[in-house]
Amino acid sequence: MKILHSAASILFASTAFGQWSTATLSQPRAQLGAASVGTKALFAGGLSNGAVSAVVDIYDANTRTWSTASLSLARTRVAGASAAGKAVFAGGRSAAGSLVSRVDIYDAASSTWSTSEMPIPRQVLATSSGGRIFFAGGSRVDIFDPATGAWTLEMMPTTYASTVVAAGSLVLFSSGNEVDLFDVTTDTWSSDALSSARTFPAGTAVLGRAFFGGGEDPQTWMTVDTVDIYDVATGTWTIASLSMPRLRIVATSVGSLAIFAGGLDSFSGPPVDVVDIYDVATDTWTVATLTLGRRGMAATTVAGQVLFAGGGAGGVSSDVVDIFTPELGVRYCTPANDNSSGAPARIAADGSLFVADQDLTLIAEDLPAGEFGYFLVGANQGQFQPPGSQGVLCLACGFQGCSGIGRFSQAGFIIQGPTGSIDVDLTGLPTSPPVAVQAGETWNFQCWYRDQGSSNFTDAVSVTFL
């Protein structure tokens, strides 16, 4: 294992931006599977206070409504993943406790269901990459192509799977401290290692990096807080820490965020409500809380929202769905150049991705105290340092000055450092001429500000509206 450096910029505090809300499953259950396809998140099967379930709860992010369907076979510990426009739920255990080979397939385009069978009955982990879905358990990996319905088999060379993560062109399978890496472009294997042995860390991926967080030390049976982070592009590892040791965590990602939620701080302890959030763009950690501590949840991401559904709480199954809508958009041109305060200023977008909600707030932080500024908007990204400025403009100018950029500089929109915010009217962005935001469009935002006789810029954020 080659460790390039340890992740050093660690801050544990309340999340600065983002909104939490709740919903309710049609039936309380734990050990359920989850997958997202198109604008829909699906939560399938599980254990409902001792009864094995076939229920599928479906959340449509476009309409923000819930509906239900049924698996062809009730089962718990079902594995879910999606590829080729289909959500696929495979394996698990039946009401009789036997392993099953059944695969239920949801086609998002037609809203129809079909079935397949795994080559052998199994309880598996799942992830997708390169249009294929990888179902792993033991040293065997059954690979399903939803577009053709074909199955192929791979055997892991050194380990068996307790965690599976797809990042970049690789699928990574970990067990203990061993990691087998499968390259989906060449169908070849290589091997690496985690920083320490542990069982069942939570896995997710963000922007070409694979994360293995928490779990249990197999020698001491103690929970751990270690997060191993593998950079696919460089082949190097970094190490960070969760805010507290725990196992049976769920993990998912959205934008530049890797998110680890719930779990147990020990086998005998109660479920915890902690959510650790790592931002790859800023190399910082923040902490939030679930409405209810629980283990055995399912987690998935759809339309910029993260959903944590079900799980076990206090010996009973839960029907709670915690929904996290983070700071909107994807930050780029980050970090910005330092200003006279000694730090770079940053921008954030908060509110809703849905145009119909008319809910977008732009926020600037770490501006020089007492200096004024205003927000900018543009359809295109760029990188240009205006003469005399200490910062970089990250929106694209037209050939005649900056005609392609709008300024929120009218009365009431001028902000004053060190922080400032405005509410944006999506029906009339201040371009020339003004335009209304349409669903499916991407707009980019940045803040310009004065700084001791010169000027500077925050970083920028790109928001795709629904």
C-alpha positions in Angstrom: 0.0 0.0 0.0 1.5 3.3 -1.0 0.3 6.1 1.2 0.8 9.5 -0.5 -0.2 11.6 2.5 -2.8 11.6 5.2 -5.9 13.7 4.8 -5.1 16.6 7.1 -7.9 19.2 6.7 -10.4 17.7 9.1 -13.1 19.8 10.6 -16.0 18.3 12.6 -18.9 20.7 13.0 -22.5 21.2 11.9 -22.9 21.2 8.2 -22.8 24.8 6.9 -25.2 24.3 4.0 -27.8 21.8 3.0 -31.3 20.8 4.0 -32.7 17.7 5.8 -36.2 16.4 5.5 -38.0 13.2 6.2 -40.4 10.8 4.5 -41.9 7.4 5.5 -41.6 4.0 3.9 -44.9 2.2 3.3 -43.7 -0.5 5.7 -41.0 -0.4 8.4 -38.0 -2.7 7.5 -34.3 -3.2 7.9 -31.8 -5.1 5.7 -33.4 -3.8 2.6 -31.7 -3.1 -0.8 -31.5 0.2 -2.6 -30.8 1.4 -6.1 -31.4 4.6 -8.2 -32.2 4.8 -11.9 -33.2 7.9 -13.8 -35.1 10.1 -11.3 -36.3 7.2 -9.1 -34.9 5.7 -6.0 -36.1 2.2 -5.1 -36.0 0.4 -1.7 -36.6 -3.3 -2.0 -37.4 -6.2 0.3 -35.9 -6.5 3.8 -37.1 -7.6 7.2 -40.1 -5.9 8.8 -40.1 -6.7 12.5 -39.3 -10.3 11.8 -41.3 -10.8 8.6 -39.5 -11.0 5.3 -40.9 -8.4 2.9 -41.4 -8.2 -0.9 -42.3 -4.5 -0.8 -40.5 -2.0 -3.1 -40.9 1.7 -2.2 -40.3 4.0 -5.1 -39.4 7.7 -4.7 -39.8 9.8 -7.9 -37.5 12.9 -7.5 -39.2 14.7 -10.4 -42.6 14.7 -8.7 -41.4 14.1 -5.1 -44.0 11.4 -4.7 -43.9 7.8 -3.5 -45.4 4.6 -4.9 -45.0 0.9 -4.2 -44.3 -2.3 -6.2 -43.4 -5.9 -5.2 -40.5 -8.1 -5.8 -41.3 -11.5 -7.4 -40.0 -13.2 -4.3 -39.9 -11.8 -0.7 -36.4 -11.7 0.7 -34.1 -9.9 3.0 -30.5 -8.7 2.5 -31.2 -8.2 -1.2 -28.4 -6.4 -3.1 -29.3 -3.5 -5.4 -27.5 -1.6 -8.2 -28.3 0.0 -11.5 -26.9 0.1 -15.1 -28.2 0.6 -18.6 -31.4 2.3 -17.3 -32.4 -0.6 -15.1 -32.4 -1.1 -11.3 -31.5 -4.7 -10.4 -32.1 -6.5 -7.1 -30.4 -9.8 -6.6 -30.0 -12.7 -4.1 -30.6 -12.6 -0.4 -32.5 -15.0 1.9 -36.1 -16.1 1.6 -38.7 -16.2 4.4 -37.6 -19.8 5.0 -34.0 -18.6 5.6 -32.6 -20.2 2.4 -30.3 -18.5 -0.1 -32.0 -17.4 -3.3 -30.9 -16.8 -6.9 -33.8 -14.6 -7.9 -33.0 -11.3 -9.7 -35.8 -8.6 -10.1 -35.2 -6.0 -12.8 -36.9 -2.6 -13.0 -36.8 -0.9 -16.4 -37.0 2.9 -15.8 -38.0 3.7 -19.3 -41.1 1.5 -19.4 -41.8 1.2 -15.6 -42.0 -2.5 -16.0 -40.4 -5.5 -14.1 -38.8 -8.7 -15.3 -36.8 -11.4 -13.6 -33.5 -13.3 -14.1 -31.6 -15.8 -12.0 -28.1 -15.7 -10.6 -26.0 -18.7 -11.6 -26.1 -20.0 -8.0 -28.2 -18.9 -4.9 -26.3 -16.4 -2.9 -26.3 -13.4 -0.5 -24.2 -10.8 -2.3 -22.9 -7.2 -2.4 -23.4 -5.1 -5.5 -22.0 -2.2 -7.5 -22.0 -1.2 -11.1 -19.4 0.0 -13.6 -19.0 0.2 -17.3 -22.6 -0.8 -17.9 -22.3 -4.0 -15.9 -23.4 -4.9 -12.4 -21.0 -6.8 -10.1 -22.5 -9.2 -7.5 -19.8 -10.4 -5.1 -19.8 -12.8 -2.3 -17.0 -15.1 -1.1 -14.3 -15.1 -3.8 -16.9 -15.3 -6.6 -18.1 -12.3 -8.7 -21.1 -12.8 -10.9 -21.3 -10.0 -13.5 -24.6 -9.1 -15.1 -25.2 -7.1 -18.3 -28.7 -5.6 -18.0 -28.6 -4.6 -21.7 -28.2 -8.2 -22.9 -29.2 -10.3 -19.9 -25.9 -12.1 -20.0 -24.0 -13.4 -17.0 -20.2 -13.9 -16.8 -18.0 -15.1 -13.9 -14.8 -13.8 -12.4 -12.9 -15.2 -9.4 -11.0 -12.8 -7.1 -7.3 -13.7 -7.0 -6.5 -13.1 -3.3 -9.5 -12.3 -1.2 -13.3 -12.5 -0.7 -15.6 -9.5 -0.7 -16.8 -7.8 2.4 -17.0 -4.4 0.7 -17.4 -3.6 -3.0 -16.8 -0.1 -4.5 -16.7 1.1 -8.1 -14.5 4.1 -8.8 -13.3 5.3 -12.2 -12.4 2.3 -14.3 -11.9 0.0 -11.3 -14.1 -2.2 -9.0 -12.4 -2.7 -5.7 -13.2 -5.7 -3.4 -11.9 -5.6 0.2 -11.6 -8.2 2.9 -9.5 -7.8 6.0 -6.7 -5.5 4.8 -6.6 -7.1 1.3 -8.0 -5.3 -1.8 -8.5 -6.9 -5.2 -8.9 -4.4 -8.1 -10.7 -5.3 -11.3 -10.2 -3.1 -14.3 -13.5 -2.9 -16.3 -11.7 -1.7 -19.4 -9.3 -4.6 -19.6 -11.0 -7.3 -17.5 -7.8 -7.7 -15.5 -7.0 -8.0 -11.8 -4.4 -6.4 -9.5 -4.0 -6.4 -5.7 -3.4 -3.8 -3.0 -4.1 -3.4 0.7 -5.9 -1.2 3.3 -3.9 0.5 6.0 -5.3 -2.1 8.5 -7.4 -5.2 8.6 -11.1 -4.8 9.4 -14.4 -6.4 8.5 -17.2 -4.8 6.6 -16.2 -1.2 6.2 -18.7 1.0 4.4 -17.7 1.7 0.8 -18.5 4.5 -1.6 -16.8 6.5 -4.4 -16.5 10.2 -5.3 -14.7 11.8 -8.3 -12.4 8.8 -9.0 -11.7 8.0 -5.4 -12.8 4.9 -3.5 -13.6 5.2 0.3 -13.5 2.4 2.9 -14.8 3.8 6.2 -15.2 2.3 9.7 -15.8 -1.4 10.4 -14.4 -3.7 13.0 -10.8 -4.9 13.8 -11.0 -8.7 13.4 -8.3 -9.2 16.1 -9.6 -7.0 18.9 -13.3 -6.9 17.9 -13.2 -3.1 18.4 -14.9 -0.7 16.1 -12.6 1.6 14.1 -12.8 5.1 12.7 -10.3 4.7 9.9 -11.2 5.8 6.4 -8.9 4.6 3.6 -9.2 6.6 0.4 -7.8 5.3 -2.9 -7.1 7.6 -5.8 -7.7 5.7 -9.0 -5.7 8.2 -11.2 -2.5 8.1 -9.1 -2.8 4.6 -7.5 -2.1 6.1 -4.0 -3.9 6.0 -0.7 -4.7 8.6 1.9 -6.0 8.0 5.4 -8.7 10.0 7.3 -10.9 9.4 10.3 -14.6 9.4 11.0 -15.9 11.5 13.9 -16.4 8.3 16.0 -15.5 4.6 15.5 -18.4 2.4 14.3 -19.5 -0.5 12.2 -22.6 -1.5 10.2 -22.5 2.0 8.6 -24.0 2.8 5.2 -22.2 5.0 2.7 -23.1 6.8 -0.5 -22.0 9.9 -2.4 -23.4 13.0 -4.0 -21.5 15.6 -6.0 -18.1 16.0 -4.3 -19.3 14.5 -1.0 -18.7 11.0 0.5 -21.3 10.4 3.2 -21.2 7.8 6.1 -24.3 7.4 8.2 -25.6 5.5 11.2 -24.3 2.2 12.5 -23.2 1.0 15.9 -20.3 2.2 18.1 -20.1 -1.4 19.4 -22.0 -4.6 19.1 -23.6 -4.0 22.5 -24.3 -0.3 22.0 -27.4 1.3 20.6 -27.6 2.6 16.9 -26.1 6.0 16.4 -27.4 9.0 14.5 -24.1 10.4 13.3 -23.5 11.3 9.7 -19.9 12.1 8.6 -19.6 14.1 5.4 -16.3 14.4 3.5 -16.0 17.1 0.7 -13.3 16.0 -1.8 -13.3 19.5 -3.3 -12.3 21.2 0.0 -10.7 18.2 1.8 -12.9 18.9 4.9 -15.2 16.8 7.1 -18.4 17.9 8.7 -20.9 16.2 10.9 -24.7 16.0 10.8 -27.3 13.8 12.5 -30.2 11.5 11.4 -33.6 12.0 12.9 -33.2 8.5 14.4 -30.1 6.4 15.1 -30.3 3.1 13.3 -28.3 0.2 11.7 -29.1 -1.8 8.6 -30.3 1.1 6.6 -30.3 1.4 2.9 -28.8 4.5 1.2 -28.9 5.8 -2.4 -28.7 9.1 -4.2 -31.1 10.5 -6.8 -31.4 13.9 -8.5 -28.9 15.5 -6.0 -30.7 14.1 -2.9 -29.3 11.4 -0.6 -31.9 9.1 1.0 -31.2 7.0 4.1 -34.2 4.5 4.5 -35.4 2.1 7.1 -33.0 0.2 9.4 -33.2 -1.2 12.9 -33.7 1.1 15.9 -34.0 -0.2 19.4 -34.8 -3.7 18.3 -37.6 -2.8 15.9 -37.7 -2.0 12.2 -37.9 1.7 11.2 -39.9 3.3 8.4 -38.0 6.6 8.6 -36.4 8.0 5.5 -33.9 10.9 6.1 -33.4 13.0 3.0 -30.3 15.2 2.7 -30.2 17.8 0.0 -26.7 19.2 0.2 -25.3 22.5 -0.9 -26.4 22.7 -4.5 -24.2 22.2 -7.5 -20.6 21.2 -8.1 -17.9 23.5 -6.9 -15.0 24.2 -9.4 -12.1 26.6 -9.6 -11.4 25.7 -6.0 -9.8 26.9 -3.9 -9.9 30.5 -5.0 -6.8 32.7 -4.5 -6.2 34.0 -1.0 -7.5 37.5 -0.1 -6.2 40.0 2.5 -7.9 37.9 5.3 -5.3 35.2 4.5 -7.8 32.7 3.2 -9.7 32.0 0.0 -13.3 33.1 -0.2 -15.9 30.5 -1.2 -19.4 30.4 -2.7 -22.2 28.1 -2.0 -25.7 27.6 -3.5 -28.5 26.5 -1.2 -32.2 25.7 -1.8 -33.8 23.4 -4.4 -32.7 22.1 -7.8 -36.3 22.3 -9.0 -37.0 25.4 -11.1 -40.7 25.3 -10.1 -39.7 25.7 -6.4 -38.1 29.2 -7.1 -35.7 28.5 -4.2 -32.1 29.4 -4.8 -29.8 31.3 -2.4 -26.2 32.3 -3.2 -23.9 32.6 -0.2 -20.3 34.0 -0.1 -18.0 33.3 2.9 -14.6 34.4 4.0 -14.6 37.8 2.2 -12.5 40.6 3.6 -14.5 42.3 6.4 -16.1 45.6 5.3 -15.5 45.1 1.6 -18.4 45.0 -0.9 -19.1 42.6 -3.7 -21.7 41.1 -6.0 -22.6 37.8 -7.5 -22.1 36.8 -11.1 -23.9 34.3 -13.3 -23.0 32.7 -16.7 -24.0 29.8 -18.9 -20.4 28.8 -19.6 -17.3 28.1 -17.5 -13.9 29.8 -18.1 -10.7 30.8 -16.4 -9.4 34.3 -16.8 -7.5 36.7 -14.5 -8.8 40.3 -15.2 -6.0 42.9 -15.3 -5.4 44.4 -11.8 -7.4 41.7 -10.0 -5.9 39.2 -7.5 -8.4 36.5 -8.4 -9.6 34.4 -11.3 -12.9 34.8 -13.1 -14.3 31.3 -13.7 -17.1 32.3 -16.0 -16.7 32.6 -19.8 -16.6 36.1 -21.2 -17.8 37.1 -24.7 -15.4 38.6 -27.2 -16.7 42.1 -26.4 -15.8 42.5 -22.7 -17.8 40.1 -20.6 -21.1 40.3 -22.4 -21.8 36.6 -21.6 -21.9 37.2 -17.8 -24.7 38.7 -15.7 -24.2 40.7 -12.5 -26.4 40.8 -9.5 -25.4 44.3 -8.8 -28.7 46.2 -8.6 -29.9 47.8 -5.4 -30.4 45.3 -2.7 -28.0 42.7 -4.2 -24.7 44.3 -3.1 -23.2 42.3 -0.3 -20.8 43.2 2.4 -18.0 41.0 3.8 -17.1 38.8 5.6 -20.3 37.0 4.5 -23.2 37.8 2.3 -26.1 36.2 0.5 -28.9 36.9 -2.0 -32.1 35.1 -3.1 -32.1 34.6 -6.8 -35.2 35.2 -9.0 -35.0 32.2 -11.4 -37.5 33.9 -13.7 -35.0 36.7 -14.7 -31.3 36.1 -14.4 -29.5 39.4 -15.0 -27.9 38.5 -18.3 -28.3 40.7 -21.4 -31.2 40.3 -22.1 -32.5 38.7 -18.8 -33.4 35.0 -19.1 -35.5 32.6 -17.1 -34.0 29.3 -16.0 -35.4 26.2 -17.6 -35.3 22.7 -16.3 -32.3 20.8 -17.7 -30.1 24.0 -17.9 -26.8 24.4 -16.2 -25.8 27.8 -14.8 -22.6 28.8 -13.1 -22.2 31.3 -10.3 -19.3 33.2 -8.7 -18.8 36.2 -6.5 -16.6 39.2 -7.2 -15.5 41.5 -4.3 -13.2 44.5 -3.5 -10.1 43.8 -1.5 -7.8 46.6 -0.3 -7.7 48.7 -3.4 -7.8 45.6 -5.7 -10.4 42.9 -6.3 -10.7 39.1 -6.0 -13.1 36.3 -6.7 -14.6 33.3 -4.8 -14.4 29.9 -6.3 -17.4 29.0 -8.5 -20.4 26.6 -8.4 -22.2 25.0 -11.3 -25.9 24.1 -10.8 -28.0 21.9 -13.1 -31.6 22.6 -12.6 -34.5 20.0 -12.7 
